[in-house]
């Protein structure tokens, strides 16, 4: 989709991105023309238009995410997503709707897209003009617009909007937890409180937002969506309650504004519902293990899709009871330290373990035991990352030996005290630039796979040839079976080694390998084959 912008529009993208924030002006650097620029920008900010400019959007954002910001304020007539610039434009049906939206987000609410705060202001443009140059992108845009227009034409069945939503999960084949609901509903805006319960053998929840606008946006964008493929459908309406009284923070209820609440057993009376609702959790809560579909989905670390939203494996692991996903104010369950045994002590180094375990989380410290060098402690950043590493790396072959990965009784890895013998066996990686998951909601979480013979390569400079890469990988001691560049992006490629064991060694040796002066290779396990 092409956008018929004049040069002034192009300038808007650059100048406003650098210099304008919600509610004020920021000067990026000293400049003699700053005063003139301020006057111009102030004038643009205060001049209403039915086109709204949204900045700082995450790379994974979709048209539906942008539309969700505007849905509560009126009919949306067009949307333009500029992923390369982390920006978007939303055209409302009239200036009144756009003015309500801009005023609300600049004075009352915080606009959030996929966990990131974005900035909303009037655009210089009075309308979005599109042509037919890119019909493929227009199809997805038109589909998103039609869905939005269908949503805004719906009438509510339970009276006017409210800050508290009642959520029913229909066709619940897989377990749904409070943590999963928090992840989904907090993508729309800040969630204050959640209470979960079972009524008429159906898993339900009450979810409270800070204001009516955010609750309305959540209802309109999430009602009717499936949490997992073809099941666990969300049915959302407005609750008759205007405030939730949460007295305990546990797996059934949570007040995110008050993390100091006790975790005691919840009685029916304490929630003010009398005997009308039982406080049972998910009907799957007592299961010691889960059957094939979930286990298979998790072991492949698949993010199970929720419409335009996707649950990252970190959330999936919490859902499946495999790990402790930590929420604000909640104690984490499980530890961050793993005991790795049966290592090839001649070959394995702290850096090698950092790279291998770093595929599944951010490694903070590694200690190879001084008196038992075929054992090591690996400290991950989060418990769910430790669980991911354990699930995927236990019993794989590394340098000819089948390693074992188990939870450790240690809560952290201690650095050696001064004068203690260590010989470089303990290493702190806290400030390493090679962590893959530093950014919240990192897309790397959606591309975690078990060790496989095929590796995904990225950050390949244009000057590097297929032969250069194949030679470098053969030098790791393995054989290259197949190789192919991505047809639409030559910065990425797949390379297949002779075995999973060869692939593991290649990843250890080639991740962060310097291909050119300023380019370092990124290597991950792939789910694909060549």
Protein Blocks (a to p, Z undefined) as FASTA:
>chain_A
ZZdddfklmmmmmmmmmmpcehiacdfbdcfklmmmmmmmmmmmmmccfbdcdehiafkb
cfklmmmmmmmnoccfbdcddfknopacdddfbfklmmmmmmmmmmmmccdeehiacddd
ddfbfbdcddfklmmlmmmmmmmmmmmmmmmmpccfebpadfbdcdddehifbccdfklm
mmmmmmnmccfbdcdddeehiacdddddfbfklmmmmmmmmgopafbghiaiacddddfb
fbdcdfbdcfkbccfklmkbcfbdcdfklnonajmbccbdcfklmpmbdcfklmmmmmno
pacdehjbccdfklmmmmnopaccddehiacedjfbdcdehiafklpcfklmmmmmmmno
ccfbdcddfklmkbccdddfbfklmmmmmmmmgopaeehiacdddddfbfbdcdddehia
fklpaccfklpckbfklpghiaklmmcccddfbdcdehiafklcfklmmmmmmmnopacf
bdcddfklmkbccdddfbfklmmmmmmmmgopafbfklccdddddfbdZZ
